[in-house]
Amino acid sequence: MVLDFYRPDIINEPVICQVYCEKKGNWVRLVNHSCKPCARFVIKVVSGKARAMLQVIRDI
């Protein structure tokens, strides 16, 4: 239930923060709750800002 947030545009940058969402959060915290997941979180830089996004990895 923890998402490590790092900057993919900075090489060898350690984890900047951790987002802990076991008790509080929105619907996204329940999306990947499976032994055979269909999605994953990825960190991407968009318009110069690092963002956490949900990416589908197989058919839903």
N, C-alpha and C positions, 0 to 999 in steps of 0.2 A: 504494500500500500504506500510505497514511497517512490517518488520520481526524482532521480538525480538530474539536476538541471545544470548543464555545462554549455560553454560557447564553442560550437564546432568550427567557427571561423578563427579561433585562437589556438594554435598548435600547442600541445602539452599543457593546456589550461586545466587546473583541477576543477572538481565539482564546485560550482558557485553557490548553490543552495540545494536543499532537498524539500520537495513538496510532499507533506504528509497528509493523506486524505482518507484515512480509515474511518474517522468519526464524522468529519464535516467535508462537504464538497458538493459538486453538482452531479448530474447523471453520468458524466464521463468516468467517474471513479469506479463504476460498476460494469463498464463495458467489457473489460478484458478479464473478467473473473471466470477462467476456464482452464482445464488441463490442456486443451487443444485450442489456443486462442486464434481469433480471426483478425485481430488488430494489435497494434503496438504504438507506443508513444515514441515520437522522434522529435529532436530539437532541430529547427531550421532557422536560418536568418532571413527575414523578410523586411525589406525596406530599412535595413540597417539595425533591426531589432531581433534578438533571439526569442523564438516562440516555441512553446511545446504544442505539438499537433498530434492528432490521432490518425494513424495510417493503416488502411486495410491491407492485410498480407495474404488473404485467401477469400474465396467467395463466401458471402454471408447468406 
